[in-house]
Amino acid sequence: MTDVSWQNRFADSMMRTFSPPLAMLVRGEGCYVWDDKGTQYLDFLAGIAVNSLGHAHPEVVSAVTKQIGTISHVSNYFATPPQIELAERLKRITGAGDDGRVYFCNSGAEANEAAFKLARLNNKGHRGRIIALHDSFHGRTMGALALSGKPHMRESFEPVPGGVEHIDSTIKDLEATIDNTVAALFLEPVKGEAGVIDLPVGFLKRARELCTEHGVLLIIDEIQTGIARTGAWFAYNHDEILPDAVTIAKGMGGGVPIGALVTFGWASELFRRGQHGSTFAGNPLVTATANAVLGVIERDDLAANAARRGQQLREIILGFHSPLIEEVRGRGLLLGVGLTEPVALKLSAAALANGLIVNAANETSIRIAPPLIVGDAELADFEERFGRALASL
Ligand SMILES: *Cc1c(COP(=O)(O)O)cnc(C)c1O
């Protein structure tokens, strides 16, 4: 008899780039999802910090439905009202203001590809060097791979675009590296894929000073940390600095694919007509959806909710007093649970078996990134389910 399980159909039809899926999900509502057998899960990963408003949020559903029934795609030969509205909104919330400019794209990697090209345009004085951080993640396309500080991801695909050097995330290395031969410094304010690793205190501020002093573009990748995830619109808000460019994606579209590169000040003058573009980018369907998502985040002050709920979540996790838990890293609703033993995969599997979705970012880190709408009920549910998972190990 032929086996027609979805696992086999997946294995026989999907490219072999993914590990076997954990479940077949068929439906979601708020902070919960359901699999094909009707099992309910508390989703504390939110599609990796994507579903800012949870699943099937009525205002997102309504925005998508209304826009696709009105006009959904027009090409870049035309403008649409939702596109301009979103660009203006991004200029405001990033702090880029009047001199800001927005380039739309369809993913995080694409936002960083655009930023990479921007960096190449900062070549006055023949700056050839681009600096990024060891262990950082900026995406899987060739330019983004070159930027990512994870050699094992890159090795099979070399040569990648040249000129990128990786340094340790220390102020000392920063000071030793940034000079007028550098075109751009790329960094993640919290390294999400690396297991939610914070930058040293004062790093961002020093990076800002050095980049300003030497004419280097400070490009902050807020693809995971942005859009209120850390308790402010952007993680750089906590340090009261502004970058020269910020890349955004994940949480902006509430599940529709959209990314953006936002430039500040002189960085907005670098791209010239015809130098970059993408067919789907910034179409009215995705920009209308992002407008709805950002509108709800702003109206309901979900940045404040992320800060408050993140603090509660941290207290819950430390409150288990588990010998397996060494520390809680990160900020707001992007948290990394540092483990004392390499049991992250076991623990995330145990969580799933107890109806909770979290992510083993690496062997010793659990990443937690719930929807920004979490409240008391979901936190209580998390405490119960994660507690059971921990106890089962
Ligand atoms: C997810 C992520 C990316 C890549 O985004 P994709 O949409 O997967 O291409 C880049 N940078 C950071 C910090 C990310 O978290």
The ligand as an ORCA input file, in Angstrom:
! r2SCAN-3c Opt
* xyz 0 1
  C      15.107     36.475      9.546
  C      16.229     37.435      9.456
  C      16.776     37.799      8.218
  C      16.337     37.170      6.917
  O      15.010     37.421      6.632
  P      14.264     36.499      5.544
  O      12.906     37.135      5.440
  O      14.235     35.115      6.086
  O      15.026     36.591      4.287
  C      17.772     38.738      8.207
  N      18.225     39.301      9.335
  C      17.732     38.973     10.534
  C      18.245     39.656     11.756
  C      16.716     38.018     10.640
  O      16.245     37.680     11.836
*
